[in-house]
């Protein structure tokens, strides 16, 4: 098979026209995975299961009783659990762990006949912006193997980019879907907080984390969200009404762009030029576009780091070596089991964030850092929501640069953290953010993504706007 499919509609049309069968499509993806192992995007391939399911679902398609996602071959990030399969969050601390249940989103995908072909590499416990922090080695960008794919969901992004599957799932805490989507030329969504169940997602920072899809088309993203989203009794933080993903506006939109993002000293000239071209194109399509000030831009990453590391310190305390996962062979008593197992099991970036989180939660510094950061978060959230009183959509570049070189920022944590500069706003405010492929860097031909944000549960508006640019992708 030489044709690359970019949507489920194309796949189903080809199957219905007897141009391809679902087992043949699965074999194609398995071959793509096998021949591109140097990218290190895949940690485990479920080849036998995928082949078996492909034949069963092919028969259901012929009988006319297949689910909405029949023909959708997917990969899932290694921090989303799948019953009777390993899940490690790309960490040694979870070596040998096999999940006893499936995440809610996985159950919903399987119920509609999606096929899960593999689990993907990621930054350890989803902590990173380059996918260099995995215990299993870095993931490489398929367009330029000397560059990163972004993180933490880099493996999921590359799986779609390199045609190893039709779509994939990642998780986004501060940009971990949108930034890799921008770096690899895919669509990536951070859904409204509470629209996607976190049951079965190995937690990093629970008030920020959301599962979301990578796709090559807006229609696939919309369909996947319709299947996966909605209330779940296992997750008490969920919205009790499901967003309307087909919601459309009645006319041209009123769009705001944050002037501070475009004028930020850290933005690459080519990304700035692409953003200005995007604004001009929006105006050309009849939309009203205005620049606005956002006074908290430089406070967002510090606020995000304090709150997420605090939550990570709490969430990761469960990994002790006592009940599952890695236990140190050098341990002699309870205290040494905790200390040695965690020391050996966690990587440097995870340890850095646990220690920072533990520090800000101590009684001496709780009010100075954690309480203050919560207040700043509320300011950012309210200021963001206030914008939607006058505008339908906020736009920014997804990232300030294109994909950088492997190792370029690995010894500079601050520079790495600033890779989330434009994406953390959505997580802090709980609003949806969608990265769309828009342009390529004229020098190195790497993708440049644009970020669209809307009010809570207003993803349908983002999908509608994204479709207007789909021919450029």
ABEGO torsion letter per residue (X at the ends): XABBBABAAAAAAAAAAGABBAAAAAAAAAAAAAAAAAAGABABBBAAAAAAAAAAAAAAAAAGABBAABGBBBBBBAABBBBGBBBAGGBAAABGBBBABBBAAAAAAAAAGBBBABBBBBBBGGBEAAGAABAAEBBBBAABAABBAEOAAAAAAAAAAAGABABBBBBBAAGAAAAAAAAAGBBBBBBBBGABBABGBBBABAAABBBBBBBABAAAAAAAAAAABEBBAABAABBABBBBAABBBABBBBBBBBAAAAABAABBAAAAAAAAAAAAAAAAAGBBBBBBBBAAAAAAAAAAAAAAAAAAAAAAAABAGAABEBBBAABABAAAAAAAAAAAABBAAAAAAAAAAAAAABAAAAAAAAAAAAAAAAAAAAAAAAAAAABABBBBBABABBBBBBGAAAABAAAAAAAAAAAAAAAAAGBBBBBBBABBBAAAGBBBBBBBBBBBGAAAAAAAAAAAAAAAX
